[in-house]
C-alpha cells in the first residue's frame, strides 16, 4: 500500500522508482519559518518579560531594543526556544551551534563567532549570486531564476550595509555610551538576521520544480 499526500510518499513506487519524496520548496519554507518564529519569539519575549536585563549594557544607559545575543542568551525561555528552532532546521550548522553556546557563556568569543558567521554568510550570498549570474554553461536564466537573482542581490546589499551600520553604532556605543545607540545597533542586527533568512528563502524560486527522493540507489534530486 502506498501512502500519498501533497508533500511526500512512503513505500516503494515501482512506476516512479522511489520510496520517499519531498518538494524542495516545502523544505525551504520549513527551514525558513522555524528560525523566523524563534527569532520573533525571542525578541518579543525579551521586550515583554525581560526588558531590563536584555537591554542592559556596560554603559548603564537607556535602550529600547535588546541585541540579538541578549534576546537569545539572557533569558532561559528565549535560549531554549532559539536552540530548538535552530537545531531542528539546521543541525549541520556547526559554527552557529557553537555560537549559541558562547552567546550565553562567553561573550567575547561570541562576538568573534558572530562576526565570522556574518562575514561567511555574506561571502556565501555573494558567491551564490555570482554563480547564478555567470556559472551557467549557456549563461541563460529563466524568468523565475532572473527574479530570484535580483532579490538575492538586493538582500545581499541590504545585509552588507546593515552590517556596516550596525558596526558603526556598536563602536559609537562603546566609545560614547549614548542612550539608545545600542538599540540602533540591535535594530540593524535584526535586519542582518532577517535578510539572511530571506536570502535562503529565495531557494523556493530556484528549486520550485525539484524534489528530493529516496530510491534504491540512495538520495536523488529530480
Number of C-alpha atoms within 10 A of each C-alpha: 7 10 10 11 9 7 14 15 18 15 13 17 14 8 6 8 13 20 18 20 19 18 20 22 21 14 17 19 15 14 19 19 16 18 24 18 13 21 22 15 18 25 22 16 16 25 18 10 11 18 18 16 15 24 24 18 18 8 14 11 15 17 21 19 24 31 25 21 21 24 28 28 24 20 18 11 14 23 21 14 18 25 17 14 18 20 17 14 17 14 10 10 11 11 12 19 15 13 21 21 15 20 22 17 13 11 15 10 13 20 15 13 19 18 12 14 15 18 14 12 15 19 13 13 21 15 12 15 19 13 12 18 15 11 12 10 6 7 9 13 14 9 10 13 18 16 14 21 23 12 15 25 17 13 22 23 15 16 24 17 15 21 20 12 14 23 15 14 19 18 14 15 22 14 10 10 18 15 14 17 23 28 21 21 25 25 18 23 22 20 18 23 18 17 21 21 17 17 21 16 21 21 18 19 17 19 17 15 11 14 20 16 20 19 17 9 8 9 13 12 13 12
